[in-house]
Amino acid sequence: MCYWHTIRHLKPVQVYGRLWFRLVRPVPDTRPAPALRAGSGQWVLPARRQPSLLDAGRFCFLNETHELRTGAWDDPALPKLWRYNLHYFDDLNAQDAALRNTLHVALMAQWVRENPPAGGSGWEPYPASLRIVNWIKWSLAGNALPAECVHSLAVQTRHLSRRLEFHLLGNHLFANAKALVFAGLFFAGGEAERWLSKGMAILEEQVPEQILADGGQFERSTMYHALTLEDALDLINLFRAAGRLVPQAWPGVAARMVDWLKVMSHPDGRIALFNDAAFGIAPANEELLRYATSLGIDAARSPSPQRRLLADSGYLRAEAADAVLILDVAPVGPDYLPGHAHADTLSFELSLFGQRVFCNGGTSRYGLGPEREAERGTAAHNTVVIDAADSSEVWAGFRVARRARSFDLSVSGDESVTKVACAHDGYTRLPGRPVHRRRWQLRTGSLCIADTVEGRCTSAAARYHLHPDVACEVDPQGGGGVLRLPGGKSVRWRVAGGTLRLTESRYCPEFGIRLVRPCLEIAFAPGSEATLELTW
């Protein structure tokens, strides 16, 4: 049943594209590389990540440190995603990259020697796309690519051009197209022009498809939005450095994306954790904003002091003095591409006094397994679990079968209050066809959240996950208590309409990190209203 409810949403190109991708294996084209194109503009310092090359042959990715043994770029003892990162070469353009220049030159030459065309994970389209871009960005920064690397770069691009990920679409296809455009403007001649044309044709179709009118990336992941914003800024930078006219729509798209990133970030300057999201994968917000400013890209508009509804994405931000509330009333993602979705409909995150108080579980790993399933599941988010089920049927690491859809959204208020109400149908597949409805009311000094379930169910529980830095005290008289925030601030809380249990959950702010934190769970019956009220 899960297979049918997953496959029926796919585009035809994803179905036959997968078959083509498995059956067609192009022979590597190792002809000499085209001549390099002479640039007439200036390359601007791009967004920089933290260094991942610690010293010769030693790397830290996803908070795991390992040695690269000679010829062991695909060591099966290492996680697949870690090996992917090894092939990206992000460190070429990371903080203080110039200090590791000698190591970088040696590492690129080693990659060429030990990764012959076209085997191993390094030649898969996604890591190849990121590596092609990183090598070219490193060269545009004033570094000279060794001759064997220039030749390899052309061979890699030829192979990529015949292995585009139409079966996956989304951020993968965007990355493929970006790499073709970078190579097409790095090299000169007819072959390079064909790469450029192919990449631009994909971008002309995918930019309006993947970037929504409100500026959000259509997979509704804050992390992938930040990665795609980096892509957009890199492309603008590239065109200017090549002396080409930037496509007219791109600066406006990038400005809307900057605005969306600001709306979907907490006062600490980091992204909210909705869907697949973690810190440390995309460049930090401050780096992306610096990069955008250096390219003359400013946010299209600033968030309202009271509220901003990102209607196309399905998120809402509300503010009241010391409080920032970010709500999820969104679809899980594009129907044909929900691979990075979590079952988090009607979840929220809250910051008070600049400190995260309630936050979703985040993402510590990809792949298959119970931890991945749990991190995508409803119970890891600040919303209601009914009959121990997920609001959307997340399965197999990157699949979603039947998915929740929100409805009856209402947003109202004035300068003193924001009121939001919404419902979703994700649980109507269960016996009794229950519907979850939630109301938020934010005022200066208080927040009230009320949940009801219409229809029949055996159990319902609202789960509120606290940040690990927040201590939770329960009043011995029951029904409430105090939250102790770092810095000495405190927040009183009380519940009504249900049975309270203080438990624990996992917080995964980065890949490879899983922290224990408190969780308030309010079990309640269908037909009744369970409320959590905070005052500060």
Beta strands, then each sheet from edge to edge (+ up, - down):
strand 1: 53-55
strand 2: 58-61
strand 3: 64-67
strand 4: 307-310
strand 5: 315-320
strand 6: 323-328
strand 7: 348-352
strand 8: 355-358
strand 9: 384-386
strand 10: 394-395
strand 11: 399-400
strand 12: 406-413
strand 13: 417-424
strand 14: 435-443
strand 15: 446-454
strand 16: 460-465
strand 17: 471-474
strand 18: 480-484
strand 19: 490-496
strand 20: 499-507
strand 21: 515-524
strand 22: 529-535
sheet 1: 1+ 2- 3+
sheet 2: 4+ 5- 6+ 7- 8+
sheet 3: 9+ 16- 21+ 20-
sheet 4: 10+ 11-
sheet 5: 12+ 13- 14+ 15- 22+ 19- 18+ 17-
end
